[in-house]
Amino acid sequence: MASITNKNITAANRAAWNASAHLHAEGDHWEQLLERAACPGFSVLDPTLIAILGGLDLTGKSAVQIGCNNARELISLASLGIRPELGIDQASGFLVQAKRLADAAGLDVRLLEADIYDLPPDVGQFDLALITIGVLNWMPDLPEFFRVTSGLLVPGGRLVIYETHPFLEVFEPVSPTPFEPAFSYFDRRPQEVTEAITYDGKDHGEGEAGYWFIHPLGEIVTACAQAGLAIVELREYGHTIREPEYDLYEGRPAQIPMSYSLVAQKLTSTKG
């Protein structure tokens, strides 16, 4: 583990997600998603994210989603009048699914298979960069990640993050003691994940080994600001956007933070 590099980590994570991709395109849920994508006004966005995006005056603006998975959220932006132009993911298996969903929705979306740390020079710039759940924890280098993200935005462009609250990552909901911290909030080591990666709360057996990280909220905000992105708003929520096994932490008298949203804006030149 001591010799593992960021490049090793991103390559391992690509293999882990590709090995699990087929599990996301099976069964009734996938077929229903395809059917819904073909309907006018298709959206999988929850009320919180809809309210955030709706308050940013993005009608007619262009959008990129970083870590787009099967692009269901990117495609959903069209229901808000936002142009879903580019989805970036390094797992080709999910981009195959994304193409099927985009075609069903009748949208011409560019889908780019690439390591976010090694993007091609012609990737372009956009009015909105969207990052949703399950992206930041797989990133080994936050400062570089946000530097690249800033480069994807036009001056004045907006970054919207809607993610798991990092404090929730210290708990293990399937342990015998789910309310006792299982991981240190300040542990910077990569955490190995060997099980297949799904969202349904079911055990699908072993997959390829990948690595995730606990990035404290302070480090996320700092890396974002140091990349030339001015923090506009940071909100923390007591509701879950995680897998079903995390539901036990919601709706408690002593509520922990379970998710958060961050809105930032790319600074424009201030010469003179």
N, C-alpha and C positions, 0 to 999 in steps of 0.2 A: 504493500500500500504506500510505503514511503516514496517509491520511485514513480508513482503514477503521475502523469502530466495532464494538463487541461485538454490536450489533443486526444490523449487516451480516453479521458472521461467522455468527451463528446462523441467519440467513435463508439464507445461501449453503450452510451445512451441511444445512439441511432440504432444499433443492433437490438437493444432491448425493446424499443418501441416498434421496430419493424417485426420482431418476433411475435408481438402481441396484437399487431394491427388486424389480423384476420378475425380476432375475437370481437371486434367492434363492428364488423360487417356481416353478422350472423343473426338469424332469428327475427322475431316479430318486430323488435324495437328498430332494427335497421330498415326493414321493409316499410314500417310506418313513417320513419324519417324521410325516406325517399318519396313516399306519397305526399307527405306534408310539404316537402320542398317544392313540389310542382304546383302548390296552391298559392294564389295571390296573397301577399302580406305575410309570407312565411317568416317565422321568427322563433328562435329558442332562447332569446334573451329574457332574463327575469326583470321584474319591475324596477329593481334597484339600478341595474345597468341601463335600462331604457330611460329612466329619469336622468341619470348622469349625462348620457349622450344627447338626450333631448334638450338639455339646458346649455349646450355648447354651440348652437347655431351652426351646425355642420351640414345642413341641407345642400345637396349638390356637390359636396366636397369629396375628395378622394381618400381612400383608406387602405392601410396595410395591416395585416394581422401577423404578429410574430409568434411562431409556434402555433400555427393555425389548425393542426390536427386534421380533421376531415372538413374543415372550413364551414361547418354549420353556423358558427357565430359570425364569421365574416360575411357569409351569404345573407344572414339575418339583418345586416346593416341596411340592406336595400329597403327594408320595410320602414326605415326611418328617413329615407331620402338620401342616404349616404352612399357613395359609389364604392363598392367593394372591388378594388383593383388588383391587389396582390396579397397572396397568402404564402408565407414562408414556413417551411418545415423541413427537417432533415430526414424524416421518415417517409420513404417513397410509398410504403404501403398505405399510409393515410392519405397521401395526395391522390392516389387512385380513387379512393372513396370520395375525396373532395371534388374530383372531376365529375363523378356521377351525380353528386348533389348539385353542383353548379349547372350541369346540363339539364337536370330535372327542373331547376329554377329558371332556366332560360337566360343564364347570366354568363358573360364572357369574362372570366376571372383568370388572371395569370397566377399559376401555381408554381412556385419555385422550390425545388429540392436543393437545400443548401445548409451548410453549417453557418449559424448566425455570426460566428466569429470569422468567417471567410466568405463574405458575400461577393458576387461578381460586381464589376465597376458600373454596369448599366442598370442597376437595380431601381434607380429613380428615387424621387422624394414625394411625400404625400402630406395631406392636411391633417390626417389622423393616423396614429399608430395605436393599435389595440393589443393589449396583453391580458389574457384571462387565466383562469385557474390552471395550475399544473405546468407553468413555464419557468418561473424564476427559480424554483427549487432544484431544477436540473442544470442550472447555470453555474459553472465553476468560477467564473470571473465576473463579478457584478460591475465594476468600473468599466471594463471593456464592453460588456453587454450594453450598458447605457450609452457609451460613446457611439457604438454602432447604431443603436436605436435613435439617438439624436440625429445621426447622419441620414436617417430615413425620413426625416421631417423637413418640410419647407420652413423658412423663418416664420415664426408665429404659429407653427403647427402644434397640435395638441397630442399629448400622450395620455391615454387612459389605461390604468391598471385596475383590474378587479380580480383579486386573488385571495387565497387562503391566508388568514392572519398567521404570521410565523410563530406566534405563541402557541397556537394549536398544534404545531409540529412537535412539541415536547411530549405529547401524550400518545399512548398506544391504545386505541379503543378496544382491541381484541385481547388485551392482556388480562390476567386475573385481577389486576388493580388498575382499572382504566383511568382513575382520577388522580393517580400519583404520576408525577413526571417520569417518563421513561428515557428521555434524552435531555441533555443540557441545552438550554437556549443559546449558550455561548460556545458550543462545540463546533469548530470550524472544519472538522474532518469530513471527507466524503462518506456518506452512509451507503453501504451496499444494499441493493435491492435485487433479489433473485427470483421472486415470484412474477408470474405473468401480470402485466399491467392492465387492469380494467377498471370500470367505474361502477360496476353493479354490486359490489360487496361480496361476490362469490369467489371461492377458491378455484382458480383455473390451473393450478399446479405451477411447476417451475418454468421460468422463462430464461432469457439471456440476462446476465448480470449488468445492472446499471448503477448509477451513483447520483444521489440527491444530497442537498445541502439545507441546513437551517440558516437562512439569512435573516438576522434580526432586523426589525423595522427601521431602526436607526441607520443601519448600513445601506438599506435599500434607498431611503430618502437621501442620504448623503451622496451615494453614487449617482443618483438621478440628478441632483443639484450640481454636482461637480462636472457633469457632462453638458452643462449649459442649458439645463431644463429647469425653468423656474417653477417651484411648487405652487400651485394654485389652491389645491384643496386636498386634504387627507381626512378620510372618514373611516371609522372602525365600527363594525357591526357585530351583533350577537347572533346572527343567523348563519347557518351553514350552507356552503356551496360545495361540500365534499361528498364522498361516498356515503352510502346509507349507514355504515357503522359509526359515523361521527354524529349521528342524530342524538345520541345520548347526552351530548354536551350542550344541547340547545334547550332554551326555555326553562332555565334553572333560576332559583331566587338569587344565587350568587353567580351571575353570568360571566363567563370568560369571553374575550374577543375571539370570534371565529372566522371573520373575513374582513377585508378592508378595500377601499377604493382610493386611488391616487390620481389626481389630474395635474398635469404639468404642461407648460408651454415653452416651446423652443425660443430662446432669446434671439432677438434681432440685433444687428450691429448698432452699437451706441457710440461710434467714433465722433469725437468733437464734443 
